[in-house]
């Protein structure tokens, strides 16, 4: 039973809801959690879970829920995962804590993409879901918002260290998000009258003393000027010690950091860099694209004019060529599982290898002696083999690997020197990519 994974799909913003409520640990699960799942089934508009997962995955049903919670019971806690098999992706966890721990019902819900919540009616139903939960399982604080924007805000600790967060909890209003539920303690800290007079799309006092506050009709356009203005007004109203203009300016700065940036990558490296940015957290993606737009790789320096090439100094050329082939096979053996194209020794396989080494942070995640002894010779030989096979290159063997050359047209290239530069750091994997050297050799082939 395959489910969509919010982490595997392309990097884009997610709606993230966090909810920690109180419940009766002495009651039977079926009775105590009935209102929770009833509300979910009534208000999850288009993102209702298909799958419940305890120790195994089952099609969503009440029976599956109870079985999953039972089989995950471990001392004073249990948990359950809820997912979807079709778009939009859902990653939802329900955790229960039992005495001697403080009884707590803990929900973390992520729906991807955030753009799914561009419709006012769908957002209204989500608000009604949270209202139903908070009315039945009173909270200290709950919220729903753009995951990317919350990340830039410093959530969940709002810039505080873990020790302060553990000691103080959510002891004051550090941020106002699209949807908020303030528990009675926070309401009294702010003042109930002040909180209920907050300028916002919706402010409602719940029967248990919590207050529900929604800043704007829809979650997806949280970064629009109008939504940011509403968010700043609510925050400054609830925290009169804050300067409104400063709050608004900070929100606009976050919007600017999240605004889409059109990629304008160097053509030779566009396939590689597109994959690089796809690995960047979505809240940092625009910044990374802008950075790579401004970056240009240095011109390859690992070459000489053909008329100044070092002559071969080996006694047995055939044996030297066989050695390079063996070294290249070492790279195939190293990468073939993660980079299947490595078998083909094509220009595209160089890009695949570039991306693999960058993704794995290879220069810093492996022992330096292993890189020097095994990786660099294997990478240099493989690069040289691709130059030979696809550009009509010719090996000029030398006793020292770093002096070994591949003749392509009017230039000789030094693949083992390139490999050493390449493996010096993670940034060097881009600055000295295998792809870039190949494309440069291709241009100068004549």
C-alpha positions, 0 to 999 in steps of 0.5 A, a space after each residue: 500500500 504505497 502512500 504519497 510522501 510529503 518529503 519525496 515530492 518536489 520542494 514546495 510549501 506545505 500547510 503545517 498544523 500543530 495541536 497539543 490538547 488535553 484528554 481523559 487517559 482513563 476513558 476507552 480510546 473508542 469513546 475518547 477519540 470518537 469526536 476527534 475522528 468524527 471531526 476529521 471525517 467531516 471537515 477534511 475537505 479533499 485531504 482525508 487520509 486513506 491509510 492508517 499506520 501502526 506497525 503495519 499499514 491498513 486502509 483507513 477505518 475505525 477498526 484500523 485506527 484502534 488496531 494501530 494505536 493498540 499495537 504501537 502502545 509502549 508503556 506511557 505512550 502510543 502513536 498513529 500515522 495517517 497518510 494519503 495515496 493520492 494528491 494532495 500528500 498528507 503526513 499526519 501523526 497522532 500521539 497520546 501520552 499517558 500518566 505518569 506523563 501529563 496526558 496529552 493528545 499531540 497532532 502534527 499535520 502536514 498537507 502538501 502543497 499549501 496551494 491546495 488551501 487557496 479556496 476560502 471554503 476549504 480553509 473554512 472547513 479546516 478552521 471548523 476542524 480545529 475549532 471542533 478539536 480545540 472545543 473537545 481537547 483544550 490546548 495551550 496553543 495550536 496553529 496552522 500556517 505555511 511551513 516555510 514561513 513558520 520556518 523563517 519565523 523561527 518556529 517552533 521555538 521562535 528563536 529561543 533555545 531548547 532549554 528556554 522552550 522546555 522551561 517556559 513553554 508557549 508562555 507569551 505570544 511570540 508570533 501570530 499565524 494564519 490560524 491560532 488557538 490560544 489557551 486560557 492561560 495565554 488569553 488571561 496573559 493578554 487579557 480576554 477583552 483585548 484578545 476578543 477585540 483583535 482585528 482579524 478575519 475571525 475571532 471566537 471564544 470557545 466554551 472552554 475559555 480558548 480563543 480561536 483567531 484566524 487572520 485571513 480567509 485563506 492560508 495559501 496567500 499568507 504572503 500577500 500584502 493584504 494578508 501580511 497587513 492583517 497578520 501584523 495588525 493582529 500581532 501588534 494588537 496582542 503585543 502592544 509592546 511591539 512596534 507595528 511598523 517593525 512587525 510589518 517590515 519583518 513580515 514583508 522581509 519574510 515574504 521577499 525571501 519566499 518569493 519565487 525566483 526564475 532560474 538563470 543557470 549557466 547552460 552547461 550546468 543547468 541540469 545539475 543545478 536544477 537538481 541541486 536546488 530541488 534538494 534545498 528546503 523549500 523555504 531556502 529555495 529562492 535564496 539558493 536559486 538567486 545565489 546560483 544565478 549570480 554564480 559562475 564556475 571558474 574556467 577550467 584550468 586543467 589543460 595545456 595546448 597540445 603542442 606543449 603536452 608532456 610526452 608519455 614516459 611509460 614503458 608499456 602503453 597498453 598496460 597503462 591504458 588497462 590501468 586507467 580502465 580498471 580505475 574507472 571501473 572502481 568508480 562504477 563499482 562505487 556508484 552503480 547502485 545510486 547512479 545506474 547511468 555510471 555503467 554507460 560512461 556518457 556525458 550525462 553520467 558525469 552530471 549524475 555523478 556530480 549530483 551524487 557526490 554533491 548530495 552525499 557531501 562526499 568530500 567531507 563525509 568520507 575519510 580523507 585517505 580514502 578520497 586520496 587513495 581511491 576516489 580521486 584516481 577512480 574519478 579522474 580515470 572515469 572522466 578521462 574515459 568519457 573524454 576518450 569515448 565521446 570526444 575522440 580523445 587519446 590518453 597520453 600515459 604518464 607514470 604520475 597520474 596527475 601528469 596523465 593527459 587526454 588529447 582532445 583536438 588542440 588541447 590536452 586535459 588533465 583529468 586526475 588534476 581535475 579530480 583532485 580539485 573536485 574533491 577538495 570541498 562540497 562547493 568544489 564539486 560545483 566549481 570543478 564539476 566533471 560536467 563543466 570540464 567535459 563541455 569545455 573540452 567539447 567546445 574546444 575539440 575543433 
